[in-house]
Amino acid sequence: MLEFKFDTQLLIEGTNLDEDAINDYITANLKGDCLLAVGDEDLIKIHFHTNEPWQLLEYCASLGEIYDVVVENMERQEAGLQG
């Protein structure tokens, strides 16, 4: 069984985005692993495994416009089902 079952990916478009600050906030405040926050001050790609993807989405939406949102259930994928 996976500790964190939702693979959550999205893009944040905004101004003055700081990938280090975003990484630090997610690490300190959200439960999960496999965090990737990369980009520049206008566009950040987020990848994060969590059991509460809505918390990640809420935080990211507070930073700018979010799009290309993908939330996949990795437990279902592991069982050979649609994620």
N, C-alpha and C positions, 0 to 999 in steps of 0.2 A: 504494500500500500504506500502511496506517495504521501509525503508530509504536506506538500502544497500542490493542490490538484489543478488549479487553473493557470494556464499559460496565457498571460495577458500582454498584448502588444498594441502600440498606438504611436501616433505622431502628435506632437504639440507644436503648433505654429503660433508665434508671438513675437514680442520684442524684448530685448535684453534678457533672454533666457540664459540661465547659468547651469550647465550640465553638472558641475560639481555640487552646487547648492541643491539641485534636484536629487542627485544621488544621495547626498547626506540626509536630506529630509526623509526620503523613502526608507533608507536604512534605519534611521532612528525612530520612525513613527509607524511603519507598516510591517506586518509580519509576512515574511516570504524569503525567497532566495533567487539566485540566478539573475540578479539585477544587471541590466545594461541600460545606461542613459548616455547617449552620444549625440553630438550634433554641434550646432553653433548658436549664436544669440537669436536666430530667427526660426530654427527648426530643430527639435529634439526627438530622437527615436527612443522609445521606452520598451523594454522587454523585462517582464517580472513574473515569477511564479508565486502565487498567493492563493489563499482560500477566500479572500474578500476582495475580488477584483473591483467591486463598486467603490471601495475606499480609494484605490489607485486612480480610478476614473474621475472621482470627485476632486481629488487633489490636482490632477493634471489639468482638468477643466478650469480650475481656479487660476492657472498660469497663462492660458491662452486658448485658442481653438483646438479641439482635439478631433482627429479624423483617422481613417484607416484603422479603426478599432477592431481587434480580433481577440476574442476570449474563447479558448479551447479547453475542454475538460480532458486532461491527460489520462485520468483513470479510465474513461471510456475508450480513448485511443489505445491504451495499453491492453484493453480487452478486445481489441479489433473492431470497435464500433466507431461510428461517426463522432468526432470530438465536438 
